[in-house]
């Protein structure tokens, strides 16, 4: 049985009912991100990979060569 994901809006979305926001859903094995205006398309990642991605953004090392 497939359980539907419970999507949460970003706190930076302004709290309105508009469709201009980022939404997050999580399961025990994955994180899912989507834009409210295109809910059929979602980015899915393992939590550890997503944590590394966010760290690279925060430290401005995302575009640097290893």
ZIURQUI-V927931 format. One record per residue. SS is DSSP state (H for helix, E for strand, - for the rest). BURIAL is b if it has 24 or more other ideal C-beta (glycine too) atoms within 12 Angstrom, else e. Layout:
# ZIURQUI-V927931
<<SS & BURIAL> <SS & BURIAL>>
This chain:
# ZIURQUI-V927931
<<- & e> <- & e> <- & e> <- & e> <- & e> <- & e> <- & e> <E & e> <E & b> <- & e> <H & e> <H & e> <H & e> <- & e> <- & e> <- & e> <- & e> <- & e> <- & e> <- & e> <- & b> <E & b> <E & b> <E & b> <E & e> <E & e> <- & e> <- & e> <- & e> <- & e> <E & b> <E & b> <E & b> <E & b> <E & e> <H & b> <H & e> <H & e> <- & e> <- & e> <- & e> <E & e> <E & e> <E & e> <E & e> <- & e> <H & e> <H & e> <H & e> <H & e> <H & e> <H & e> <H & e> <H & e> <H & e> <H & e> <H & e> <H & e> <- & e> <- & e> <- & e> <- & e> <- & e> <- & e> <- & e> <- & e>>
